[in-house]
Structures are given as structure tokens and as C-alpha cells.
Amino acid sequence: MINKAILIGNLGADPEMRYTQSGTQVATFNIATTERWKGQDGQMQENTEWHRIVAWAKLADICGQYLQKGSRVYIEGRIQTRKWTDQNGVDRYTTEIIAKEMKMLSSRGEGGGGGQGGHGGGGGYQDNSFPDSSPGFSDPGTGEDVPF
């Protein structure tokens, strides 16, 4: 079985950094991917999808240091859906990409949608510290729940 997602998109905001109770760093951020096509009427059409990305440990640290709103990134990871209960007791579901690899496609300081079409200035980072089969949405090293 394969559970793999590969995305190239731009950050909608700076990464949000948090720590688990055991001190493991977690970065969360959203990236936008946009599909463009010519409609039957000859007009250009566009659809943007937003994807929630979660990075752990060293990869989270690197994302927090080098990514910012507008950064273009390559993300490779696995798709995970988790269930949670809101304040009113209603079950909610969130689908996220648990990042295993991140490559910066924008030059450093080139936020705001820069780096169009290029692979300039980027470095690649891979998280090999946790197995792909980490259960649920918890700190893969300790199993404790993440505080968000």
C-alpha cells in the first residue's frame, strides 16, 4: 500500500510553531496549489486548493527558520485524516499532509509568490526521524497528543 502526496505550492502565511509536552517541535502551515485551464467558452478558469501541512522535529525547525508567507515549496509526505470534537461536541475531520521532505523553490527572502517557474536558491530537507506509520495525530516519538 502507498500513501504519498507530492505538492508544489505557495505558503498562505508564515509557519505556526508549537511544541508537544515532551518538547518535540511541530510546524503547521497551509500551501495553495492552483490549477488553470481553458473553459469551453475559451475563457481561462482557475481553481485553488489549500493543503494543511504538518512537519515534525528537525524538519519543523527548518520550516520555521526558512519558510515565510509566499514561499514556494515542494512538499512530499503522507495524507492523514484525523477526527476531533469541537467545543459543541460535534465530530470534525481534518485532512493533513504529514511532511517527510521539503524543498525550498524560492530564494531566501523571496516571499509574496516569487520564484515563478524556477528552482532557485532552494535546499532540500528530509525527515527520517519518524516512521511513516505513526498512529493518529500525536507526537510520533511519545504518542502524546499535540496541543492543537
C-alpha positions in Angstrom: 0.0 0.0 0.0 1.1 3.5 -0.8 0.1 6.7 0.9 2.1 9.5 -0.7 1.4 13.1 -1.6 3.6 15.4 -3.6 2.7 19.1 -3.8 4.3 22.3 -5.1 2.7 25.5 -3.9 3.0 28.7 -2.0 2.6 29.3 1.7 -0.5 31.3 2.7 1.1 32.5 5.9 4.2 32.0 8.0 4.5 28.6 9.6 3.0 28.3 13.1 5.4 26.7 15.5 4.5 24.7 18.6 5.9 22.1 20.9 4.5 18.9 22.3 4.6 18.3 26.1 7.8 16.3 25.5 9.4 19.2 23.7 9.1 17.9 20.1 8.8 20.8 17.7 5.8 20.9 15.3 5.3 23.3 12.4 1.9 23.7 10.7 1.3 25.8 7.6 -1.0 25.9 4.6 0.1 25.9 1.0 -2.0 26.7 -2.1 -1.9 24.8 -5.3 -3.6 26.3 -8.4 -4.9 24.6 -11.4 -5.6 26.6 -14.6 -7.4 25.5 -17.8 -9.2 27.0 -20.7 -13.0 26.5 -20.4 -15.4 25.5 -23.1 -16.1 29.2 -23.7 -12.4 29.9 -24.3 -12.0 31.8 -21.0 -9.3 30.9 -18.6 -10.6 29.1 -15.5 -8.8 28.7 -12.2 -9.2 26.6 -9.1 -7.1 26.9 -5.9 -6.8 24.2 -3.3 -5.5 24.8 0.2 -3.5 22.0 1.9 -2.6 21.8 5.6 1.0 20.7 6.1 2.4 19.3 9.4 6.2 18.9 9.9 7.8 17.4 13.0 11.1 17.7 14.8 14.1 18.9 12.8 12.0 19.3 9.6 9.7 21.6 11.6 12.6 23.6 12.9 13.9 24.1 9.3 10.4 25.1 8.1 10.1 27.6 10.9 13.5 29.1 10.1 13.4 29.3 6.3 9.8 29.4 5.2 7.5 32.5 5.1 4.3 33.7 3.6 4.6 33.4 -0.2 7.4 30.9 -0.2 7.2 28.4 -3.0 7.9 24.9 -1.7 7.9 21.2 -2.7 6.4 19.0 -0.1 6.4 15.2 -0.1 4.6 13.3 2.6 1.6 11.2 3.5 -2.1 12.0 3.7 -3.7 11.7 7.2 -7.2 12.4 8.3 -7.8 12.9 12.0 -11.0 13.2 13.9 -11.6 15.7 16.7 -14.5 17.1 18.7 -15.3 20.8 18.7 -16.5 22.9 21.7 -20.1 21.9 20.9 -19.4 18.2 21.0 -19.6 17.9 17.2 -17.2 15.5 15.5 -15.0 17.2 12.9 -12.4 15.9 10.5 -9.2 17.4 9.2 -7.1 16.1 6.4 -3.4 17.0 6.5 -0.1 16.2 4.8 2.5 14.9 7.2 5.7 16.2 5.6 8.6 13.9 5.2 10.5 16.1 2.7 10.6 19.8 2.0 12.4 21.6 -0.8 12.5 25.4 -1.0 11.9 26.6 -4.5 12.0 30.3 -3.8 15.2 32.2 -3.0 15.6 33.2 0.7 13.6 36.4 1.3 11.7 35.9 -1.9 8.2 35.7 -0.4 5.0 37.0 -1.9 4.8 34.5 -4.7 8.3 34.9 -6.1 10.3 32.2 -7.7 7.9 31.7 -10.5 9.0 28.7 -12.6 12.4 28.5 -11.0 14.2 26.2 -8.6 16.5 28.9 -7.4 18.2 29.1 -4.1 16.3 26.2 -2.6 17.6 23.5 -0.3 16.0 20.1 0.4 15.4 18.6 3.8 14.1 15.2 4.7 12.7 13.9 8.0 13.9 10.4 8.6 13.4 10.5 12.4 9.8 9.0 12.5 8.3 6.0 10.7 5.6 6.6 8.2 3.2 4.6 10.3 3.0 7.0 13.3 -0.5 6.4 14.7 -3.1 9.2 14.7 -2.1 12.8 15.2 0.3 12.5 18.1 3.9 13.0 18.7 5.4 10.1 16.8 8.2 9.8 19.4 6.0 9.6 22.5 2.4 9.0 21.4 1.2 12.1 23.3 -1.4 14.3 21.8 -0.4 17.5 20.1 -1.9 20.6 21.8 -4.0 22.0 18.9 
